[in-house]
Amino acid sequence: MQKYIAYHRVSTKKQGKSGLGLEAQRDTASAYLRTVPNSKLVAEFIEVEHGTRKGNHRPELAKTLAACRVHGAVLLIAKLDRLARNVAFTSNLMESGVEFICCDNPHANRLTIHILAAIAEDEAVRISDRTRQALAAARRRGVQLGGDRGNCAAIAKKGNRASARVRSEAAQRRASDLLPVIESIKAEGAQSLRQIADGLNQRGITTVRGGEWSAVQVMRVTEHATTLR
């Protein structure tokens, strides 16, 4: 079964309360899901954007992306046009590792965001070309260029440390995403690690490798979460 999590956005608090615009987005999302066999909407998040707090202030988007990672779900958006133009949305989505579907254009996915990012990448290429030209000019002037190629062992060690740091950051982000779910399970009465693991399994949340949770795995996640506090 493919899981989906819907993210809806309305512009003002009044609009959010009245349902103006929100119901249309919900209807669009529901209509799309009816066309997808074996699909399930597991959660819905609503972002109310105040006129004075637009741009990077999107707490519900952060919660949505975390929930998508926790459930292994696809982010479902009613319309792309209002979101893709937002720099915060684009950057958050690119860094989140979450796949998404736009109901008004199902063919638009992370590739669409990559295209938007390609504009910035093109500028980076141009800067790189100018740098190479400057280095070539420096060589012609007799300037000695190059790094420390006799220190390969230290360079390799530095690379290993960087790789370990990336893995650690990924584990901490996973723990951060799971923490609200674990706290919810505890609030329902779970006390032991085994009971928390059962709660995660009952919610259909898998481990990073797609398996079921054990008490030991819950302990590791909670240890990572403790370091984040």
N, C-alpha and C positions, 0 to 999 in steps of 0.2 A: 504493500500500500504506500502510495506517495503522500507524504504529509505536506500541508501548506499552512503558512501563517500569514494572515492579512495585515497590511499596514495601510491605514487610511489617514488622510490629513485634511483638516478644516482650518480656515484662516482665522477665525475669531472664537472666543469663548461662547458668545451668544449663538453663533452658528453651530458650534459643537453641541450645545444643549438642545437646540431646536431640531437637530437632525438634518438641517438644510445642507444638501451636498453629501452628507454622510450616508444617507439611505441610498442615494444613487450609486455611490461607490460600493456599498454592500451588495446592492442588486447586481452590479456589474461583476463583482467577484463571485457571487453565487451562480450567476449564469455561466461563467467560465468553468467553474468546478463541475457543473452538470455535464459538461462536454468531455471531461477527463475521467476515464474509467478508473475505478479503484483508487479514488482520491479522498482525502479527508482534511477538513479545516480544523486544526487543533487549537488555534488561538487567534485572537484579533487584538490589534493595538491601534489606538486612536491618538493622533498628535493634534493638539490644539495650538496653533501658532498665533501668538499675540502680535499685534502690529509693531510693538517695541522690542520684540525678542525673536526676530527672524534670523536666518543665517545658521550659525553653528549651534544654536540652542535647540536641540532636538532630543530630549531625554527618552521619548517613547521609541524613536528610531533605534537608539542604542539598545533598549530593552528588546525590541523586535529582532535585531540581528543576533543578540545573545540567545534568545529563545530558538531561533532558526538553527543555530549551531548545536544547541542542546538536544533538540528533537531531530536533527538531520532533516529539517524541513526546507521547502522552497519558499522564498518570500514572494507574496502575492500582492501586486499593486494594481489598482483599478486603472489608473492613467499614468503614462510615463511623462507626458509633456510638462506637467507642473513640478515634477520631481527632478528630472534629469538636468534641468537648468540650474539647480541649486548646488553650489559648490560643496556644501557640507554633505549633502546626500551622496554626491558622486565620490568624494574622497572616502567617506565612511564605507560605502558599498565596495569600493575597490579593495580596501584593506580588510574587509570582514571575512572574505572567503565564502560568502553566501551566494547561492544561485537565486535568481529571481525571474518572475514572469510578470509581464504587463498585460492585463486583460484586453486593453484596446489594441495591443500589438504583440501577440504572443511570440512573434519571431524576434522581438527585441529582448536581449538577455545581457549577460556580462560582456558579450562582444560589443554591444552598443556602447557600453561605458568605456571599453577599451578604445573605441573609435574616438570618443570624446577626449580621452587621455592622449591619443595619438597626436593631437594638435600640440600639446605640451612637449611630447616626445620629439616631434619634428624640430622644435626650437632647440632641444637638447643636442640633437644631431648637428644642427648648424653651429652651436657653440663648440662641439667637439671638433668639427672641421676647422673652425677658426683656430682652435688650440693646436691642432696638428700643423697647420700652416705656420703658426708662430714658432713651434719647436723646430720645424724644418729651417726656418730663417735663422734661428739661434745656432743650429749646427753649422750652417754656412759661415756664420761669424766665428766659428771655432769654439763655441761654448760646449763643455763636456756635459752630456746628459746621461741619465740612467740611474737605476736604484742599486741597492746592495744585493747583488746576486750571489755573493759568497756566504750569505746568512740564511740558507734555505730552511735549515732545521728550525730556527726561531720563527720564520715566516709560517711554516707548517703548524707549529705549536699555537701561534696566534690564530690561525684558521680554525683549529680544533676548538679553541676556547670560544670563538665566535659561534661555531656550530652548536656547542653546548648551550650557549646563552640563548640562541634562537629556540632550541627545544624547551628550555626552562621557561621562556616567555610564553610559548604555546601552551605549556601545562598550566601556567598561572592564569592565562586567559580562560582556559577551559574550566578551571576551578572557580573563577570569578563568575562565569556564566551559570554554573551549576549551583552556586551557593544559595541564591533565592529559592530554588526548587528544593534543596535539602532543608532549608529553614521551614519551608511550607510543610514538608513531610514530618518534620519534628513537631510542628504545631498541631498536626493531626494525631499526635500521640506516639510516634516512633521514638524509641529511646536507644536501641542498640544499633550498631553498624549494620547488622544483618537486616533489621527492620527497615533501615534507610535504603539499603540495597534493594529490598523487595519493593519499596515504594517507587524507586526509580524504574525498576523493571515493569511494574504495573502501569506506569505512565508511558511506557513504550520508548523510554530514553535509553539509548544504548551507550556502551563505552566507546572510546575513540576507535577501536578496531571493530565495532559493530556487534560486540557480544553482550551478554548479560552481566549485571553488576554482582560483585561479591563483596563481603565485608572488608576484605583487604584493600580492594580498589577504592571503596568509599573512604577508608582511612587515609589513603594517599591523597585523595582529592581534598579532604578536609584539612590535611596538613598543609597543602599548597594554599588553601584558602586562608588559613591562619596567618601565613606569612604576608598576605596581602592586607591584613587589617592593621 
